C-alpha cells in the first residue's frame, strides 16, 4: 500500500485551532449509531380485551436495522389475543405512549408514535409490524440542559449555514480530529473552511449554527441550558428561516441530544423524531458564492457601487429575522407556504400556494400599517365622512328593506378600507419596491392560480414554472425589505430558466441565419419551399430563446 503523505500542522494552523471552539461529538455519534443499529427489546402494551378487561402485557419487540425512514419494528405475539379490531393498532394499545425496555433501561414514545401498522390475523405467532416516529430516553420533560439537534440529510449538495450567513472568525474543532481538517487536492490536511459556525440569538437565547461534512448534517447547539420544548421551538425557527434563504428545509430524521456539559462531552438524554420529508429545491435567494463570482466580471464602476454589498448575510440580521418569524404567526405561515411550494412539481399548484402566501403576507403588512392603507388617512376627516354617509342613508331607511339597509350600513362603515388590489400593491409601495408591468400582471394572476386555471397562454412547462416563480420573487422582496435586509438577491424565475436543460440547448443551438432565412421565405410568400414542421419547430425554439433571454436578463438584484 502506498504510504499516505502526512505533514505537521503549520504554526498559524495550530494558532487557529488553539482558539477554535471545541465541540464533542463522540457521545452524540454513539446515540445515533444505537438508534440506527436497532436491536431486541421488550415493549409494554396496555389494551382492553373483548370483554372490556384492561390488560398490561410485555412482548418481545425488535427494532429492525435498516435505513428506511423511521424506526421499523416487529412485535412477536405468541398467543392470539382476545381483542376486537385485530387489524387496527389501537386494539393493541399502539396508539398510546409506549415503554420499551432493554437491559433494564427504559425508552419511551409519545402518543400516536406508530405508523405503517400491519399484521396478519389469525396467525400464530402473530407479528405486529410498524414504524416508530419517536423514541426517547425520558418519560417526563427533562430539566434544562445544553441541547443539540442533529439533522442528517441525504442531500448530495448540502448547503452549510456558513455558505450564506456571516460567520466572522467562529472556528470549530472536534474530538474527531479529522473533522476539523480537510484534505487538499494533493492530499495534504489543512484546517477546514467548513469548520465554522454562525452565532444566532433569539430572545436572549444563544445558539451555534453549523454543518458537519463527515456526517452530512446540520447542527444547532444551545450555548446555555434551555428547556427542551423551548429549544425545539427555536431550532425549528432557525431551520425555517435558513430554508427561506437557501431553498432547503432539512427535516426528516432528527435527534435531540441533551447534556449537562457545555461542550457535549456527555449525552445524558436524547430523543429521536421522524419529521416530514426534507424540502430540497434550488430556490436559494441569497447566494454569496454566485454574487462574488459575478462581482469580478463587473465594470470598475459597478464594483465600486456594489462594494458595500460584497458580504455574507449578516448574522445579527438573521437573528432578528428569526425573532420576527417567531413573534408573528402570519409571517411564519407565509414562509412555510413559500418553502412548501418550492417542493411542488406542478407549476399551477405552486402558483396557487404562492398566491395564498402573498395574500397572507400582504394582509399581515396591512394590519401592521393600517392607517397607511386607508384611502382617507386623516382620522377626523374619515370620521366626519362616514358620519355624513350614515346620516344620508338614514333618510332612506323607510324605503329600504331592513336587510338591505344593514348591508349598506356595513359597506359605509368599511368605506375607508383599501380595495383587494390596493392590499396587494400598497405593501410594495410602503417598502419602496417598484413594480413593473410584468409584476402587476403576475399579481393579477393569483385568482387564476387559486381556482386551478392556467394563468398565461402557454403550454411550455418551463415558462409556466418561471411564471410561478415570479410570485416567489415578489414574496422574497417583501420579506427581505420587511426584515431590513440590504444586499443582493437572486431572481429565482431567471435562475430557474438558466438551469433548464432545454433552455441551455436552445441557447447553444439557436441559428440566427436560419431564422432569418425562414422569416424571409414566409414574408416573401415562398413558404412552400420550406419544410413546414421543421420550420415551425425552429420558430418555436426561437420564441423560447427570446423569452429565456428576457427572463434571465436580471438574475441578480440589489436591495439598497
C-alpha positions in Angstrom: 0.0 0.0 0.0 1.3 3.5 -0.9 2.3 5.4 2.2 0.0 8.4 2.9 1.7 11.8 2.7 1.4 13.5 6.1 2.7 16.8 7.2 2.7 18.5 10.6 0.4 21.5 11.0 2.0 24.9 10.4 2.3 27.3 13.3 -0.5 29.6 12.0 -2.8 26.5 11.7 -2.0 25.5 15.3 -2.8 29.0 16.4 -6.2 28.9 14.5 -7.1 25.6 16.1 -5.9 26.7 19.6 -8.5 29.5 19.7 -11.3 27.4 18.0 -14.4 26.5 19.9 -14.3 22.8 21.0 -17.2 20.5 20.2 -17.5 16.9 21.4 -19.4 14.5 19.1 -18.3 11.0 20.1 -21.2 10.6 22.6 -23.6 12.1 20.1 -22.4 9.7 17.4 -22.9 6.7 19.8 -26.5 7.7 20.3 -27.1 7.9 16.5 -25.4 4.6 16.0 -27.5 2.9 18.7 -30.7 4.2 17.0 -29.5 3.1 13.6 -28.4 -0.4 14.7 -31.7 -1.3 16.3 -31.9 -4.5 18.4 -34.1 -6.7 20.6 -36.2 -5.1 23.3 -39.4 -5.7 25.3 -42.4 -3.5 24.9 -45.2 -2.9 27.4 -48.7 -2.8 25.8 -51.9 -1.8 27.5 -55.1 -2.8 25.9 -58.7 -3.9 26.5 -59.9 -7.4 25.8 -63.2 -8.2 24.1 -64.9 -8.4 27.5 -63.6 -4.9 28.4 -60.9 -6.2 30.8 -57.8 -3.9 31.0 -54.6 -5.8 30.4 -50.9 -4.7 30.5 -48.5 -7.2 29.0 -44.9 -7.3 27.8 -44.0 -8.6 24.4 -40.6 -9.1 22.6 -40.0 -6.3 20.0 -37.2 -5.9 17.5 -36.3 -2.6 16.2 -35.0 -3.5 12.7 -31.7 -2.3 11.4 -32.3 -0.7 8.0 -32.0 2.8 6.6 -35.7 3.4 5.8 -37.2 6.5 7.3 -38.2 6.0 10.9 -37.5 3.0 13.3 -39.2 -0.1 11.8 -40.2 -2.7 14.4 -41.7 -6.1 14.7 -43.6 -7.3 17.9 -44.0 -11.0 18.4 -47.3 -12.3 19.9 -47.1 -16.0 20.7 -50.7 -16.5 21.6 -53.6 -14.8 19.8 -55.1 -12.0 22.0 -58.8 -11.8 23.0 -59.4 -8.4 21.4 -61.6 -6.9 18.8 -60.5 -4.8 15.8 -57.5 -7.1 15.3 -56.2 -5.2 12.2 -56.0 -1.8 14.0 -53.1 -0.6 16.1 -55.5 1.0 18.6 -56.7 -2.5 19.6 -53.1 -3.4 20.8 -52.6 0.0 22.6 -50.0 1.1 20.0 -51.7 4.5 19.8 -50.7 5.2 23.4 -47.4 6.4 24.8 -45.2 3.3 24.9 -42.5 2.0 27.1 -39.7 -0.1 25.6 -37.1 -1.9 27.7 -33.6 -3.2 27.0 -31.2 -4.5 29.7 -33.1 -2.7 32.4 -33.1 0.7 30.6 -36.4 2.2 29.6 -37.1 4.1 26.4 -40.4 6.0 25.8 -42.5 7.3 23.0 -45.2 10.0 22.7 -48.8 9.1 21.9 -49.5 8.3 18.2 -45.9 7.4 17.5 -46.6 4.3 15.4 -47.3 4.5 11.7 -47.4 2.0 8.8 -49.1 -0.6 11.1 -49.6 -4.1 9.6 -50.5 -7.5 10.9 -52.0 -10.8 9.8 -54.8 -12.5 11.8 -55.3 -15.2 12.7 -51.8 -16.4 12.6 -49.5 -18.0 15.2 -47.2 -16.5 16.1 -48.7 -13.1 15.2 -46.4 -10.3 14.2 -47.3 -6.6 14.7 -45.2 -4.6 12.2 -44.9 -0.8 12.1 -42.6 2.2 12.3 -41.8 4.3 15.3 -41.5 8.0 14.6 -40.5 8.9 18.1 -38.2 7.3 20.7 -36.7 9.0 23.8 -34.8 8.2 27.0 -37.2 10.1 29.3 -40.8 9.9 30.1 -41.2 13.4 31.7 -39.9 16.7 30.4 -36.2 16.7 31.2 -34.5 19.5 33.2 -33.0 22.4 31.2 -29.8 21.2 29.5 -27.3 22.1 26.9 -29.2 20.9 23.9 -28.2 19.9 20.4 -30.2 19.0 17.3 -28.6 16.8 14.6 -30.4 16.8 11.2 -28.9 14.1 9.0 -29.6 14.6 5.3 -29.2 12.7 2.0 -28.7 16.0 0.2 -25.6 15.4 -2.0 -25.2 19.2 -2.3 -25.6 20.0 1.3 -25.8 23.8 2.0 -23.8 24.8 5.0 -25.1 27.8 7.1 -21.7 29.4 6.6 -22.2 29.4 2.8 -24.9 32.1 3.3 -24.6 33.5 6.8 -21.8 35.7 8.2 -19.5 33.6 10.5 -16.7 36.0 11.3 -13.8 34.1 12.9 -16.0 31.5 14.5 -13.9 28.4 14.0 -14.6 24.9 15.4 -12.5 21.9 16.4 -13.8 18.5 17.3 -12.9 15.5 19.4 -12.7 13.7 16.0 -9.6 15.5 14.7 -10.3 14.6 11.1 -13.5 16.7 11.2 -11.7 20.0 11.5 -9.1 19.1 9.0 -9.8 18.6 5.3 -7.5 17.4 2.5 -6.3 19.5 -0.3 -6.3 18.2 -3.9 -2.9 16.6 -3.3 -4.0 15.0 0.0 -2.4 17.4 2.5 -4.5 18.2 5.6 -5.4 21.8 6.5 -7.9 23.5 8.8 -11.3 23.1 7.2 -13.1 26.2 5.8 -16.3 24.3 6.5 -15.4 24.0 10.2 -17.0 27.4 11.1 -20.2 28.3 12.9 -22.8 31.1 13.0 -23.9 32.9 16.1 -27.6 33.1 16.4 -29.5 34.8 19.3 -33.3 34.6 19.7 -35.0 36.3 22.6 -31.8 36.2 24.6 -31.1 32.5 23.9 -27.8 31.9 22.1 -27.1 29.1 19.6 -24.2 27.8 17.5 -25.4 27.0 14.0 -23.2 24.9 11.6 -22.9 21.9 9.4 -20.6 18.9 9.6 -19.3 17.4 6.4 -18.4 13.8 7.6 -22.0 13.4 8.9 -23.6 15.4 6.1 -25.6 17.0 8.9 -27.0 20.4 10.0 -26.3 21.1 13.7 -27.7 23.6 16.2 -26.3 23.8 19.7 -27.6 25.8 22.6 -24.9 27.9 24.2 -26.8 28.0 27.5 -29.0 25.5 29.2 -32.5 25.5 27.9 -35.8 23.6 28.3 -36.2 21.1 25.5 -39.6 22.4 24.3 -38.2 25.9 24.0 -35.1 24.5 22.1 -37.4 22.7 19.7 -39.3 25.9 19.0 -36.2 28.0 18.5 -34.3 25.4 16.4 -37.4 25.0 14.2 -37.4 28.7 13.5 -33.7 28.8 12.8 -34.1 25.9 10.3 -37.2 27.6 8.7 -35.6 31.0 8.3 -32.4 29.4 6.8 -34.6 27.4 4.5 -36.2 30.6 3.2 -32.8 31.9 2.3 -31.3 28.6 1.0 -34.3 26.9 -0.5 -33.6 23.8 1.6 -35.5 22.8 4.7 -33.6 20.0 6.3 -36.0 17.7 8.3 -36.9 14.0 8.3 -34.8 12.2 10.9 -33.6 14.4 13.7 -32.1 13.7 17.1 -32.1 16.0 20.1 -29.1 15.3 22.4 -29.2 16.8 26.0 -26.0 17.3 28.0 -25.1 18.7 31.4 -21.7 19.7 29.9 -21.3 22.8 27.8 -19.3 21.2 25.1 -21.4 18.0 25.0 -18.7 15.7 26.4 -21.5 13.5 27.8 -25.0 12.9 26.4 -27.4 12.4 29.3 -30.7 12.1 27.4 -31.7 12.0 23.8 -34.8 11.9 21.6 -35.4 10.7 18.1 -38.1 12.3 16.0 -39.2 11.4 12.5 -40.4 14.6 10.8 -42.0 15.2 7.4 -39.6 14.8 4.4 -36.9 17.4 3.8 -37.7 20.1 1.1 -34.8 20.4 -1.3 -35.1 23.0 -4.0 -32.8 25.3 -6.0 -34.6 28.4 -4.6 -31.6 29.9 -2.9 -32.5 33.6 -2.8 -29.2 34.9 -1.2 -26.2 33.3 -2.9 -22.9 35.0 -1.9 -20.8 32.5 -3.8 -22.6 33.3 -7.1 -22.6 37.0 -6.3 -18.9 37.0 -5.5 -18.1 35.1 -8.7 -20.0 37.6 -10.9 -18.6 40.6 -9.0 -15.2 40.3 -10.5 -16.7 40.3 -14.0 -18.4 43.7 -13.5 -17.0 47.1 -14.6 -14.8 49.1 -12.2 -17.7 51.5 -11.5 -20.1 48.7 -10.8 -17.7 47.1 -8.4 -17.3 50.4 -6.6 -21.1 50.8 -6.4 -21.6 47.3 -5.1 -18.6 47.1 -2.8 -20.8 47.6 0.3 -22.9 44.6 -0.6 -19.8 42.3 -1.1 -20.5 40.4 2.1 -22.4 37.5 3.6 -25.9 37.7 5.1 -25.4 39.5 8.5 -25.8 37.1 11.4 -27.3 39.7 13.6 -30.0 40.4 11.0 -30.6 36.6 10.7 -31.2 36.6 14.5 -33.6 39.5 14.1 -35.3 37.7 11.2 -35.8 34.6 13.4 -37.3 36.7 16.2 -39.8 38.4 13.8 -40.9 35.0 12.4 -41.3 33.6 16.0 -43.3 36.6 17.1 -45.6 36.9 14.0 -47.5 33.7 13.2 -48.7 35.2 9.9 -45.1 35.7 8.8 -44.3 32.1 9.9 -47.2 30.7 7.9 -46.2 32.7 4.9 -42.6 31.3 4.9 -43.9 27.8 5.5 -46.1 28.2 2.4 -43.2 29.6 0.3 -40.9 26.7 1.3 -43.6 24.1 0.7 -44.4 25.5 -2.7 -40.8 25.1 -3.7 -41.1 21.3 -3.4 -44.1 21.0 -5.7 -43.5 19.8 -9.3 -46.8 21.2 -10.6 -46.4 24.8 -11.6 -50.1 25.6 -11.1 -50.2 24.1 -7.6 -47.0 26.0 -6.9 -48.5 29.3 -8.1 -51.6 28.6 -6.0 -49.6 28.2 -2.8 -47.6 31.4 -3.7 -50.9 33.2 -4.2 -52.1 32.2 -0.7 -48.8 33.2 0.7 -48.8 36.6 -0.9 -52.3 37.3 0.4 -51.3 36.2 3.9 -48.3 38.4 3.8 -49.9 41.5 2.4 -52.8 41.2 4.9 -50.2 40.9 7.7 -48.3 44.0 6.5 -51.6 45.9 6.1 -52.5 45.1 9.8 -49.1 46.4 10.9 -49.7 49.7 8.9 -53.4 50.1 8.9 -53.5 53.9 8.7 -51.2 54.0 5.7 -53.6 51.7 3.8 -56.7 53.8 4.4 -57.9 56.0 1.5 -58.6 58.8 4.0 -55.7 58.8 6.4 -56.7 61.8 8.5 -58.9 60.3 11.3 -61.2 63.3 11.9 -61.9 63.6 8.1 -62.6 59.9 7.8 -64.9 60.0 10.8 -66.8 63.0 9.5 -67.1 61.5 6.0 -68.5 58.2 7.5 -70.9 60.1 9.7 -72.3 62.1 6.8 -72.8 58.9 4.7 -74.6 57.2 7.5 -76.8 60.2 8.1 -77.7 60.2 4.4 -78.5 56.5 4.5 -80.8 57.1 7.5 -83.0 59.4 5.3 -83.8 56.3 3.1 -84.4 53.9 6.0 -88.2 53.7 5.4 -87.7 53.0 1.7 -85.1 50.2 2.1 -85.6 46.6 3.2 -84.1 46.2 6.7 -81.7 43.5 5.5 -80.6 45.7 2.6 -80.2 48.7 5.0 -77.9 46.7 7.2 -75.8 45.7 4.2 -75.4 49.3 3.1 -74.6 50.4 6.6 -71.8 47.8 6.8 -70.4 48.9 3.4 -70.4 52.6 4.6 -68.6 51.7 7.8 -65.9 49.9 5.7 -65.7 52.6 3.0 -62.3 53.8 4.3 -60.7 50.4 3.6 -58.4 49.5 0.8 -59.5 47.5 -2.2 -58.2 44.0 -2.6 -55.8 45.2 -5.3 -54.6 48.0 -3.1 -54.0 45.5 -0.3 -51.6 43.7 -2.7 -49.9 46.7 -4.2 -49.6 49.1 -1.2 -47.1 46.9 0.7 -44.6 47.2 -2.1 -45.0 51.0 -2.2 -44.6 51.0 1.6 -41.2 49.4 1.3 -40.1 51.3 -1.8 -40.4 48.4 -4.2 -41.2 49.5 -7.7 -43.4 47.1 -9.6 -43.1 46.9 -13.4 -45.9 45.9 -15.7 -44.8 42.2 -15.6 -45.0 42.2 -11.8 -48.5 43.7 -11.9 -49.7 41.1 -14.3 -48.3 38.3 -12.2 -50.2 39.7 -9.1 -53.4 39.8 -11.1 -53.0 36.1 -11.9 -53.5 35.0 -8.3 -57.2 34.3 -8.8 -56.4 32.1 -11.8 -53.9 30.2 -9.8 -56.3 29.8 -6.8 -59.0 28.4 -9.0 -56.7 25.9 -10.7 -56.6 27.8 -14.0 -53.6 28.3 -16.3 -52.5 31.9 -15.7 -50.8 32.5 -19.0 -51.4 31.4 -22.6 -48.6 28.9 -22.8 -48.1 25.1 -22.9 -44.3 25.4 -22.3 -43.8 24.0 -18.8 -40.6 25.9 -18.3 -42.4 29.2 -18.9 -45.2 28.2 -16.6 -42.7 27.3 -13.9 -40.8 30.5 -14.4 -44.0 32.5 -14.2 -45.0 30.9 -10.8 -41.5 31.8 -9.5 -42.2 35.4 -10.3 -44.6 35.4 -7.4 -41.9 33.8 -5.3 -39.6 36.8 -6.3 -42.3 39.3 -5.1 -42.7 37.5 -1.8 -38.9 37.5 -1.3 -38.7 41.2 -1.9 -41.4 42.0 0.6 -39.9 39.8 3.3 -36.3 40.9 2.8 -37.4 44.5 2.9 -39.6 43.9 6.0 -36.7 42.5 8.0 -34.4 45.3 6.9 -32.0 43.4 4.6 -29.7 45.4 2.3 -27.8 43.4 -0.3 -28.1 41.1 -3.3 -30.9 38.7 -4.0 -31.4 36.1 -6.7 -34.3 36.4 -9.3 -35.5 32.8 -8.9 -37.5 32.9 -12.1 -34.4 33.7 -14.2 -32.2 31.4 -12.1 -34.6 28.5 -12.9 -34.5 29.2 -16.6 -30.7 29.3 -16.5 -30.7 25.7 -15.3 -33.3 24.1 -17.5 -31.5 21.7 -19.9 -33.9 22.6 -22.7 -33.1 26.3 -22.4 -29.4 25.6 -22.3 -29.7 23.5 -25.5 -31.8 26.3 -27.2 -29.1 28.9 -26.3 -26.4 26.7 -27.7 -28.2 25.7 -30.9 -30.1 28.8 -32.0 -29.2 29.6 -35.6 -29.9 33.2 -36.3 -29.2 32.9 -40.0 -31.7 30.0 -40.3 -34.3 32.0 -38.5 -33.7 34.9 -40.8 -34.0 32.7 -43.9 -37.3 31.2 -42.7 -38.7 34.6 -41.9 -37.7 36.0 -45.3 -39.3 33.0 -47.1 -42.6 33.5 -45.2 -42.6 37.2 -45.7 -41.9 36.9 -49.5 -44.7 34.3 -50.0 -42.2 31.4 -50.7 -43.1 29.3 -47.6 -43.9 26.4 -49.9 -40.1 25.9 -50.3 -39.8 25.2 -46.5 -40.1 22.0 -44.6 -43.1 23.3 -42.6 -42.9 21.1 -39.5 -39.2 21.7 -39.2 -39.5 25.5 -39.8 -42.3 25.7 -37.2 -40.2 23.9 -34.6 -37.3 26.2 -35.2 -39.5 29.3 -34.9 -41.0 27.9 -31.6 -37.5 27.3 -30.3 -36.5 30.9 -31.3 -39.5 32.2 -29.4 -38.4 30.2 -26.4 -35.0 31.7 -26.9 -36.3 35.3 -26.8 -38.4 34.6 -23.7 -35.4 33.0 -22.0 -33.2 35.9 -22.8 -35.7 38.3 -21.3 -36.3 36.0 -18.3 -32.5 35.6 -17.5 -31.5 39.2 -18.1 -31.5 40.2 -14.4 -30.5 37.3 -12.3 -29.1 39.4 -9.5 -31.0 42.2 -7.9 -29.9 44.7 -5.2 -31.9 45.9 -2.3 -30.5 49.3 -1.2 
